[in-house]
Amino acid sequence: MARCEICNKSNLKGHKISITRSQVSRRAKKVFKSNIKKIRVVINGTAKKISVCTSCMRTNKIKRAV
């Protein structure tokens, strides 16, 4: 299972609820997958490939390698 190495975000488990919400028996198990990419990052002056979620990429928590 992929996991963000910055914020430890991974897949979430929940229920897929049908259109008629009153029927409890019509709930199926569902996995909500996080949007994780493998990118090159500068860590301690060296370029390294790590798994990072896109929300960490947008907030500039990492410095990308060129």
N, C-alpha and C positions, 0 to 999 in steps of 0.2 A: 504494500500500500504506500502510495506516495505521500510525503509529508513535507511541508515547508520547513526549511532548516533555520529560518529566521524567527517565525512566530509559532511554529509547531502546529499549523492548521492542517487538518486532514479531512477525510470523508465523514459526513454526518449521517446518522440513521434516523428514519422517521416513518411516517405513514403517508401513502398516497390516498387521498380522500376522494370518493366519487362525487358526482355532481349533486346527488341527493344526500346532503350531509346528515340527515336524521338516521340513516341506517348505519349503525356502528359496525355491523358484520361485513360491510363492503369496503373495509380499509385494508389495503395491501401494503406490505413492507416495501420501503424504497430507500435507496442509498443516494444521498445528495453529494455529488463529487465536487471537490474543490478544484479551481483552475490553477494548476501548478505547472510551471515551465522549468526546463533545465537550461540555465544560462551560465555564461562565463562571468565570474566576479573576481575582483582584486581583493585578496585577503593577505595581509602582512607583506605586501609588495609582490606577491606572485598571483598569477591567474589560475583560477580553479573553477571547475564546473560544479554547481550545486543546484538543488531543487528549490525554487522560490515561487510563492504564490503571486498572482498579478497585483493584489492589493499592496503587497510589500514593494513591488516594483514601482507602482505609481507614487507611493509616498516617499521614495528615495531613501529607503532604509539601507540600501546597498550601493556600492560603486561598481558599475559595470566595466568589464575589461574591453579594450578596443581591439 
